[in-house]
């Protein structure tokens, strides 16, 4: 263990708290991300726990708000579908029950189809979606954005212009 690692493992929650605040200064983070960041800096589990408790008490770390905001932002700004957003939130350490709740609130069957239709119309504007090559590209595009097979099939089976 190097000197820096030894120093961090014995340093207090105040230093860990300050480091976590700097980490949160760039963008909101999940509790798991903050814990991981502090752990990479070789803080002890007890120090990390105390720093995270203080962050939680001050509402700087709130997984529920983080998950809702992240999911809404990804759906609205990037046009991501439920599978893509779910994958991102899992990677950020959001628990399964909160994940299900957020996804249920954000996406109903109609919302998912409408979002897919909107981003498809934007991306493939002026292209003939009846051509096989364009359909394949559109299907792959929607799949990468996290939309389900049923939504993709229903959308590409009948062109966007038909409503």
Buried (B, 14 or more C-beta within 10 A) or exposed (E): EEEEEEEBEEBEBEBBBEBBBEBBEEEBBBBBBBBBBBEEBBBBEEBBBBBBEBBBEEEBBBBEEBBBEBBBEBBEEEBBBBBBBBEBBEEBBBBEEBBEBBBEEBBEEEEBBEBBBEBBEEBBEEBEBEEEEBBEBBBEBBBEBBBBEEBBEEBBEEEBEEE
